[in-house]
Amino acid sequence: MSLRVTEMVAEAIPGARLAIVPDAGHMALLTAPHIVNPMIAAHLRAADGVRTARKSRLSTTAPSRSI
């Protein structure tokens, strides 16, 4: 996929972030882990924060059920 197509895809996805790792090629995880790993970790922390907030919001708004 060309860089322009990649940019267009990222622009079309709400909230998407495009990270370009210079000189990494298709194996960025192996050739530049010092750059890629922190990006993945930040993404997972952000996703966990969304999941945690959503779970918390659901538990406070959902009616309790007794069995």
N, C-alpha and C positions, 0 to 999 in steps of 0.2 A: 504494500500500500504506500502510495506516495505521501510525502509530508503534508501536502495540501489537502489530500483526502482525509488524512488523519486529523488535521486541524478542523476540517468541516464536520467530521463526526463528533469531535469534542465540543464544537460550538453548538451542535444540534441536541446534545444531551444536557438537560438542566443540571447544574451543579457539578458538571464534569470538570476535571482538571487535567491538562495535558502536560506531562513532564518529558522533556527531551534530554537524554543523557548523551553528551558529546562523545563521539568515537566508540560507542558501546556496541553498535550493531544489533543483531537479534538476540544476543546472549548477555544482555545487561545484568541479569542476576548473577552471572558468573564473572563478567569482566569488570563490573563496577559495583560490587556489593556495598561498598562504603557510601555510595550515592543512593542506590535503589532501596536498600534495607531500611534506612530511616524514613523514606517516603512510604513504604508499605506499612511500617509501624504506625506512622501518623494516620494513615488511612484507616487502619484497623481500630486505633483509639477513637477516631471520629465516629466510625460506624458503631462501636460499642457504646459511645455516649448517646447516640441517637437511639439505639436499641434500649439502653437503660432508661432514658427519659421517656420513651414510648411505653415501656413496661410499667414504669412508675405512674404515668398518666392513666394507663388503663386500670391499674389496681386501685386508684383513687376514684375513678369514675364508674367502674363496673359495679353493679349491685352484687352484694354478697349472697351466696347461696348456702343453705343448710341442707344437709343430707339426712 
